């Protein structure tokens, strides 16, 4: 799907996609978004850069998809949308960082390791996934956005979580199914809990 270049085009596409999701929910009682429209909408709202409409969509998304893991670019857009509202979405940024550990270094122009790609078959987590970055999203990231991301990313709390995550992933590679593996997986999911969440 091509991302529009004008605010009017962005709003029209947003309205069409949201109408489609609402119609599906009315007909079936729930939303089956196998096409990932809920993620694509984050791209559109980020590029549109309208805090009020973005906040409304985020509240809707959190209500409809409360346990959604998200995907790297969607999480990045969500994080920066909230940051531009003058808030500190540290937990969202941490989730973004762990969703694909190559993403933030690439945004900051830093080298990344490909070693972790051996650990997962999930496309979102591979370095090659970043090659599919929506050009319009990358172009909408400002220098101030990058400076803020870089400051947080290099800070001790973020680096501590990142290193522990890498340690866990390395251990999971050789840890068989059982109690120890379950503990590691649980810890991995809870790593971002140390950061304060933002509620709109």
Backbone as CSV, one residue per row, in Angstrom:
resi,resn,N_x,N_y,N_z,CA_x,CA_y,CA_z,C_x,C_y,C_z
1,UNK,0.845,-1.184,0.000,0.000,0.000,0.000,0.887,1.244,0.000
2,UNK,0.592,2.151,-0.893,1.413,3.352,-1.031,1.002,4.402,-0.010
3,UNK,1.984,4.972,0.662,1.714,6.008,1.656,1.515,7.349,0.957
4,UNK,0.393,8.026,1.196,0.129,9.325,0.562,1.162,10.374,0.966
5,UNK,1.272,11.405,0.142,2.277,12.437,0.384,1.702,13.691,1.034
6,UNK,0.384,13.815,1.079,-0.232,15.024,1.623,-1.038,14.703,2.881
7,UNK,-1.229,15.699,3.762,-2.062,15.471,4.947,-3.464,14.992,4.589
8,UNK,-4.034,15.560,3.550,-5.378,15.137,3.138,-5.375,13.678,2.704
9,UNK,-4.364,13.310,1.929,-4.269,11.922,1.487,-4.074,10.968,2.654
10,UNK,-3.257,11.375,3.618,-3.035,10.547,4.809,-4.334,10.354,5.586
11,UNK,-5.077,11.448,5.784,-6.336,11.364,6.528,-7.343,10.477,5.805
12,UNK,-7.411,10.608,4.486,-8.351,9.794,3.713,-8.016,8.310,3.831
13,UNK,-6.725,7.995,3.735,-6.327,6.594,3.843,-6.585,6.061,5.252
14,UNK,-6.308,6.869,6.258,-6.599,6.480,7.642,-8.083,6.166,7.805
15,UNK,-8.929,7.051,7.285,-10.376,6.856,7.422,-10.838,5.590,6.718
16,UNK,-10.287,5.304,5.544,-10.683,4.103,4.800,-10.298,2.836,5.561
17,UNK,-9.074,2.817,6.081,-8.602,1.620,6.789,-9.389,1.410,8.079
18,UNK,-9.618,2.479,8.813,-10.348,2.343,10.074,-11.802,1.947,9.837
19,UNK,-12.376,2.438,8.747,-13.742,2.039,8.403,-13.791,0.552,8.075
20,UNK,-12.770,0.066,7.377,-12.713,-1.359,7.035,-12.609,-2.217,8.293
21,UNK,-11.762,-1.808,9.224,-11.617,-2.556,10.474,-12.909,-2.533,11.293
22,UNK,-13.565,-1.380,11.323,-14.820,-1.262,12.071,-15.919,-2.110,11.449
23,UNK,-15.997,-2.108,10.119,-17.001,-2.915,9.426,-16.792,-4.396,9.715
24,UNK,-15.527,-4.822,9.715,-15.222,-6.230,9.994,-15.656,-6.590,11.416
25,UNK,-15.370,-5.687,12.351,-15.738,-5.951,13.741,-17.253,-6.026,13.911
26,UNK,-17.971,-5.145,13.232,-19.428,-5.150,13.332,-20.016,-6.436,12.768
27,UNK,-19.401,-6.936,11.712,-19.917,-8.138,11.055,-19.550,-9.414,11.802
28,UNK,-18.332,-9.453,12.356,-17.826,-10.698,12.948,-17.689,-10.656,14.469
29,UNK,-17.837,-9.490,15.065,-17.758,-9.394,16.512,-16.365,-9.152,17.059
30,UNK,-15.357,-9.237,16.215,-13.969,-8.971,16.613,-13.182,-8.598,15.368
31,UNK,-11.954,-8.150,15.569,-11.118,-7.722,14.450,-10.057,-8.770,14.165
32,UNK,-10.057,-9.279,12.942,-9.008,-10.200,12.495,-8.117,-9.435,11.526
33,UNK,-7.045,-8.864,12.054,-6.183,-8.001,11.232,-4.943,-8.748,10.775
34,UNK,-5.135,-9.790,9.993,-3.990,-10.566,9.514,-3.136,-9.780,8.532
35,UNK,-3.689,-8.725,7.948,-2.933,-7.923,6.988,-2.052,-6.879,7.663
36,UNK,-2.232,-6.683,8.977,-1.389,-5.732,9.698,-1.794,-4.279,9.548
37,UNK,-3.066,-4.031,9.222,-3.520,-2.646,9.070,-3.323,-1.836,10.343
38,UNK,-3.463,-2.467,11.508,-3.316,-1.745,12.780,-1.906,-1.192,12.931
39,UNK,-0.916,-1.867,12.351,0.458,-1.382,12.380,0.666,-0.271,11.353
40,UNK,0.120,-0.495,10.170,0.256,0.485,9.089,-0.335,1.829,9.506
41,UNK,-1.412,1.795,10.278,-2.025,3.041,10.738,-1.069,3.857,11.602
42,UNK,-0.224,3.187,12.379,0.775,3.916,13.167,1.727,4.680,12.250
43,UNK,2.091,4.083,11.118,2.954,4.784,10.164,2.270,6.077,9.709
44,UNK,0.996,5.947,9.344,0.256,7.087,8.804,0.088,8.188,9.844
45,UNK,-0.264,7.813,11.059,-0.427,8.820,12.111,0.903,9.495,12.447
46,UNK,1.984,8.736,12.429,3.298,9.314,12.709,3.671,10.352,11.658
47,UNK,3.467,10.014,10.402,3.796,10.940,9.321,2.867,12.150,9.340
48,UNK,1.587,11.918,9.643,0.620,13.023,9.722,0.999,14.004,10.822
49,UNK,1.520,13.485,11.938,2.034,14.318,13.036,0.946,15.204,13.645
50,UNK,-0.190,14.583,13.941,-1.300,15.274,14.593,-1.538,14.606,15.945
51,UNK,-1.161,15.287,17.012,-1.205,14.670,18.338,-2.599,14.216,18.757
52,UNK,-3.595,15.034,18.471,-4.950,14.710,18.927,-5.480,13.435,18.272
53,UNK,-5.385,13.351,16.959,-5.892,12.160,16.270,-5.029,10.943,16.581
54,UNK,-3.731,11.148,16.756,-2.839,10.038,17.099,-3.182,9.470,18.469
55,UNK,-3.436,10.347,19.435,-3.778,9.900,20.787,-5.079,9.105,20.782
56,UNK,-6.045,9.550,19.993,-7.322,8.836,19.900,-7.115,7.441,19.328
57,UNK,-6.262,7.344,18.307,-6.021,6.029,17.703,-5.279,5.106,18.667
58,UNK,-4.297,5.643,19.371,-3.537,4.825,20.326,-4.459,4.258,21.398
59,UNK,-5.382,5.067,21.900,-6.334,4.569,22.904,-7.211,3.459,22.315
60,UNK,-7.636,3.639,21.074,-8.450,2.618,20.392,-7.653,1.334,20.215
61,UNK,-6.418,1.480,19.768,-5.557,0.317,19.542,-5.327,-0.452,20.838
62,UNK,-5.019,0.245,21.918,-4.762,-0.419,23.201,-6.005,-1.138,23.721
63,UNK,-7.171,-0.614,23.405,-8.422,-1.254,23.825,-8.709,-2.500,22.992
64,UNK,-8.466,-2.408,21.689,-8.805,-3.511,20.790,-7.730,-4.600,20.760
65,UNK,-6.485,-4.238,20.995,-5.376,-5.200,20.923,-4.514,-5.110,22.189
66,UNK,-5.082,-5.398,23.354,-4.363,-5.177,24.623,-3.116,-6.027,24.809
67,UNK,-3.040,-7.171,24.167,-1.890,-8.067,24.355,-1.025,-8.180,23.107
68,UNK,-1.165,-7.223,22.209,-0.435,-7.277,20.943,1.056,-7.012,21.165
69,UNK,1.902,-7.848,20.576,3.352,-7.674,20.703,3.869,-6.511,19.866
70,UNK,3.178,-6.217,18.765,3.625,-5.152,17.884,4.717,-5.594,16.936
71,UNK,5.160,-4.671,16.097,6.286,-4.929,15.192,7.223,-3.730,15.249
72,UNK,8.484,-3.897,14.881,9.488,-2.861,15.133,9.149,-1.456,14.649
73,UNK,8.735,-1.302,13.392,8.474,0.044,12.877,7.219,0.648,13.497
74,UNK,6.229,-0.188,13.767,5.027,0.292,14.447,5.376,0.793,15.841
75,UNK,6.191,0.025,16.566,6.602,0.432,17.911,7.436,1.710,17.874
76,UNK,8.277,1.835,16.854,9.082,3.046,16.705,8.187,4.259,16.482
77,UNK,7.219,4.124,15.574,6.297,5.231,15.313,5.507,5.585,16.563
78,UNK,5.016,4.578,17.249,4.248,4.788,18.482,5.094,5.540,19.505
79,UNK,6.323,5.103,19.677,7.230,5.742,20.633,7.438,7.212,20.308
80,UNK,7.715,7.508,19.046,8.011,8.888,18.661,6.764,9.766,18.672
81,UNK,5.616,9.182,18.362,4.365,9.935,18.482,4.193,10.429,19.918
82,UNK,4.366,9.520,20.875,4.187,9.874,22.286,5.279,10.839,22.745
83,UNK,6.505,10.627,22.285,7.599,11.543,22.633,7.303,12.955,22.156
84,UNK,6.742,13.085,20.970,6.430,14.404,20.427,5.283,15.084,21.168
85,UNK,4.577,14.328,21.978,3.535,14.911,22.834,4.131,15.512,24.103
86,UNK,5.453,15.400,24.239,6.120,15.939,25.415,6.208,14.970,26.568
87,UNK,5.922,13.698,26.297,5.977,12.667,27.329,7.265,11.861,27.203
88,UNK,7.496,10.959,28.151,8.712,10.148,28.156,8.342,8.662,28.039
89,UNK,8.163,8.174,26.828,7.738,6.782,26.626,8.898,5.790,26.698
90,UNK,9.560,5.741,27.856,10.740,4.890,27.986,10.421,3.407,27.774
91,UNK,9.293,2.953,28.322,8.972,1.536,28.159,8.710,1.202,26.691
92,UNK,8.046,2.097,25.990,7.804,1.880,24.560,9.112,1.837,23.782
93,UNK,10.031,2.732,24.124,11.320,2.729,23.438,12.081,1.448,23.737
94,UNK,12.000,0.976,24.972,12.661,-0.284,25.330,12.052,-1.450,24.564
95,UNK,10.730,-1.462,24.427,10.075,-2.504,23.628,10.526,-2.437,22.178
96,UNK,10.650,-1.222,21.673,11.134,-1.042,20.303,12.542,-1.598,20.163
97,UNK,13.395,-1.273,21.103,14.783,-1.727,21.090,14.876,-3.245,21.071
98,UNK,14.066,-3.917,21.880,14.144,-5.371,21.980,13.391,-6.083,20.866
99,UNK,12.496,-5.381,20.183,11.756,-6.012,19.087,12.674,-6.348,17.921
100,UNK,13.738,-5.587,17.783,14.768,-5.846,16.771,16.000,-5.060,17.206
101,UNK,16.985,-5.744,17.764,18.115,-5.028,18.375,19.010,-4.333,17.354
102,UNK,18.745,-4.543,16.070,19.507,-3.850,15.024,18.893,-2.495,14.682
103,UNK,17.617,-2.291,15.035,16.876,-1.121,14.561,17.476,0.197,15.027
104,UNK,17.633,0.374,16.327,18.119,1.656,16.831,19.554,1.942,16.390
105,UNK,20.474,0.971,16.472,21.816,1.253,15.949,21.796,1.705,14.491
106,UNK,20.947,1.090,13.683,20.895,1.498,12.277,20.366,2.920,12.145
107,UNK,19.360,3.276,12.933,18.837,4.639,12.901,19.903,5.653,13.292
108,UNK,20.782,5.240,14.202,21.826,6.136,14.698,23.096,6.068,13.867
109,UNK,23.084,5.258,12.811,24.254,5.134,11.953,25.381,4.353,12.571
110,UNK,25.043,3.449,13.493,26.049,2.633,14.161,26.078,1.231,13.566
111,UNK,27.235,0.560,13.635,27.311,-0.819,13.127,26.470,-1.752,13.978
112,UNK,25.943,-2.795,13.348,25.156,-3.793,14.068,25.734,-5.168,13.821
113,UNK,25.512,-6.045,14.790,25.970,-7.424,14.670,24.883,-8.273,14.054
114,UNK,25.264,-9.228,13.223,24.288,-10.139,12.622,24.200,-11.441,13.396
115,UNK,24.940,-11.536,14.504,24.982,-12.796,15.250,23.604,-13.214,15.736
116,UNK,22.809,-12.261,16.168,21.523,-12.610,16.750,20.573,-13.208,15.725
117,UNK,20.771,-12.977,14.451,19.875,-13.519,13.439,19.839,-15.032,13.467
118,UNK,20.867,-15.650,14.020,20.889,-17.100,14.101,19.934,-17.614,15.171
119,UNK,19.484,-16.745,16.062,18.680,-17.189,17.199,17.204,-17.315,16.872
120,UNK,16.734,-16.642,15.815,15.303,-16.565,15.587,14.936,-16.836,14.138
121,UNK,13.720,-17.365,13.972,13.145,-17.514,12.645,12.110,-16.429,12.393
122,UNK,11.820,-15.609,13.407,10.801,-14.577,13.280,11.361,-13.409,12.480
123,UNK,10.710,-13.100,11.382,11.207,-12.079,10.469,11.425,-10.742,11.150
124,UNK,10.495,-10.327,12.035,10.596,-9.028,12.685,11.942,-8.838,13.369
125,UNK,12.570,-9.911,13.830,13.755,-9.794,14.668,15.060,-9.900,13.890
126,UNK,14.993,-10.158,12.607,16.200,-10.292,11.806,16.664,-8.926,11.308
127,UNK,17.970,-8.787,11.084,18.486,-7.514,10.589,17.959,-7.206,9.194
128,UNK,17.720,-8.246,8.385,17.233,-8.040,7.029,15.845,-7.407,7.017
129,UNK,15.093,-7.601,8.094,13.754,-7.020,8.158,13.808,-5.505,8.036
130,UNK,14.888,-4.909,8.495,15.011,-3.455,8.461,15.123,-2.919,7.048
131,UNK,15.484,-3.782,6.105,15.560,-3.345,4.716,14.187,-3.008,4.155
132,UNK,13.138,-3.455,4.843,11.776,-3.176,4.387,11.209,-1.919,5.037
133,UNK,12.058,-1.139,5.673,11.601,0.072,6.354,10.865,0.996,5.393
134,UNK,9.669,1.458,5.759,8.946,2.410,4.915,9.753,3.703,4.773
135,UNK,10.076,4.070,3.564,10.913,5.252,3.338,10.292,6.508,3.940
136,UNK,8.974,6.604,3.846,8.291,7.789,4.353,8.413,7.899,5.869
137,UNK,8.418,6.766,6.541,8.577,6.767,8.001,9.979,7.227,8.379
138,UNK,10.973,6.672,7.713,12.359,7.057,8.003,12.573,8.540,7.728
139,UNK,11.981,9.037,6.636,12.136,10.448,6.278,11.470,11.369,7.294
140,UNK,10.451,10.869,7.986,9.718,11.692,8.954,10.403,11.758,10.316
141,UNK,11.442,10.959,10.513,12.175,10.982,11.782,13.108,12.186,11.792
142,UNK,12.941,13.062,12.747,13.718,14.293,12.794,15.055,14.081,13.504
143,UNK,15.913,15.071,13.391,17.195,15.014,14.089,16.974,15.015,15.601
144,UNK,15.979,15.754,16.052,15.665,15.771,17.483,15.208,14.394,17.948
145,UNK,14.413,13.725,17.110,13.988,12.360,17.433,15.197,11.457,17.622
146,UNK,16.132,11.552,16.688,17.328,10.697,16.743,18.190,11.010,17.961
147,UNK,18.326,12.286,18.278,19.122,12.670,19.448,18.509,12.109,20.727
148,UNK,17.194,12.187,20.831,16.514,11.653,22.012,16.675,10.141,22.095
149,UNK,16.467,9.457,20.969,16.635,8.002,20.942,18.058,7.626,21.339
150,UNK,19.037,8.338,20.768,20.435,8.034,21.052,20.789,8.221,22.513
151,UNK,20.281,9.292,23.110,20.559,9.559,24.526,19.995,8.454,25.410
152,UNK,18.772,8.046,25.124,18.145,6.978,25.903,18.856,5.645,25.672
153,UNK,19.124,5.355,24.415,19.716,4.065,24.043,21.076,3.858,24.706
154,UNK,21.860,4.926,24.808,23.203,4.827,25.378,23.212,4.887,26.905
155,UNK,22.077,5.176,27.495,22.012,5.305,28.954,22.155,3.950,29.631
156,UNK,22.577,3.988,30.887,22.814,2.746,31.635,21.578,1.847,31.742
157,UNK,20.389,2.395,32.056,19.221,1.509,32.172,18.911,0.750,30.884
158,UNK,19.004,1.439,29.742,18.705,0.773,28.470,19.779,-0.246,28.115
159,UNK,21.038,0.102,28.330,22.111,-0.835,28.004,22.076,-2.059,28.911
160,UNK,21.699,-1.856,30.153,21.594,-2.981,31.091,20.522,-3.963,30.633
161,UNK,19.371,-3.444,30.230,18.283,-4.296,29.741,18.683,-4.985,28.444
162,UNK,19.324,-4.245,27.551,19.743,-4.822,26.273,20.721,-5.964,26.472
163,UNK,21.714,-5.769,27.319,22.713,-6.814,27.540,22.103,-8.045,28.200
164,UNK,21.184,-7.829,29.130,20.530,-8.974,29.763,19.665,-9.722,28.755
165,UNK,19.015,-8.988,27.876,18.198,-9.617,26.833,19.053,-10.495,25.926
166,UNK,20.203,-9.981,25.533,21.111,-10.750,24.680,21.610,-11.989,25.421
167,UNK,21.913,-11.830,26.709,22.339,-12.987,27.518,21.252,-14.061,27.547
168,UNK,20.023,-13.636,27.757,18.911,-14.592,27.814,18.737,-15.298,26.478
169,UNK,18.768,-14.532,25.393,18.595,-15.127,24.067,19.707,-16.134,23.770
170,UNK,20.911,-15.821,24.203,22.033,-16.740,24.005,21.817,-18.026,24.796
171,UNK,21.350,-17.899,26.030,21.086,-19.082,26.853,19.948,-19.919,26.286
172,UNK,18.932,-19.265,25.750,17.783,-19.989,25.206,18.168,-20.863,24.016
173,UNK,19.234,-20.480,23.356,19.676,-21.241,22.186,20.048,-22.672,22.556
174,UNK,20.511,-22.884,23.791,20.961,-24.222,24.206,20.192,-24.779,25.404
175,UNK,19.213,-24.030,25.890,18.448,-24.493,27.056,17.238,-25.300,26.603
176,UNK,17.136,-26.552,27.027,16.011,-27.395,26.602,14.698,-26.964,27.253
177,UNK,13.603,-27.452,26.694,12.285,-27.176,27.255,12.224,-27.682,28.694
178,UNK,11.719,-26.830,29.573,11.658,-27.201,30.984,11.551,-25.970,31.857
179,UNK,11.731,-26.161,33.151,11.550,-25.077,34.110,12.532,-23.936,33.888
180,UNK,13.803,-24.256,33.644,14.810,-23.218,33.462,14.510,-22.371,32.230
181,UNK,14.113,-23.030,31.146,13.784,-22.291,29.923,12.570,-21.391,30.148
182,UNK,11.583,-21.911,30.845,10.383,-21.124,31.138,10.723,-19.879,31.949
183,UNK,11.638,-20.012,32.902,12.061,-18.870,33.710,12.741,-17.811,32.843
184,UNK,13.590,-18.264,31.929,14.294,-17.330,31.050,13.322,-16.585,30.141
185,UNK,12.374,-17.320,29.577,11.384,-16.700,28.695,10.555,-15.675,29.461
186,UNK,10.143,-16.024,30.671,9.364,-15.103,31.496,10.161,-13.848,31.816
187,UNK,11.430,-14.017,32.171,12.274,-12.856,32.467,12.429,-11.967,31.243
188,UNK,12.589,-12.589,30.082,12.743,-11.833,28.844,11.536,-10.940,28.589
189,UNK,10.337,-11.488,28.807,9.109,-10.725,28.590,8.947,-9.600,29.601
190,UNK,9.577,-9.733,30.759,9.402,-8.744,31.826,10.507,-7.691,31.875
191,UNK,11.468,-7.763,30.985,12.617,-6.863,31.049,12.231,-5.393,30.952
192,UNK,11.230,-5.074,30.154,10.866,-3.663,29.980,9.983,-3.140,31.105
193,UNK,9.579,-4.018,32.024,8.698,-3.588,33.116,9.376,-2.594,34.059
194,UNK,10.701,-2.545,34.019,11.419,-1.624,34.901,11.278,-0.171,34.444
195,UNK,10.791,0.029,33.215,10.603,1.381,32.696,9.161,1.829,32.919
196,UNK,8.990,3.098,33.169,7.664,3.654,33.427,6.825,3.658,32.157
197,UNK,5.584,3.209,32.290,4.662,3.207,31.157,3.940,4.552,31.069
198,UNK,3.512,4.903,29.855,2.776,6.146,29.629,1.341,5.800,29.256
199,UNK,0.399,6.435,29.906,-1.018,6.234,29.610,-1.598,7.516,29.044
200,UNK,-2.168,7.435,27.855,-2.757,8.624,27.234,-4.212,8.795,27.676
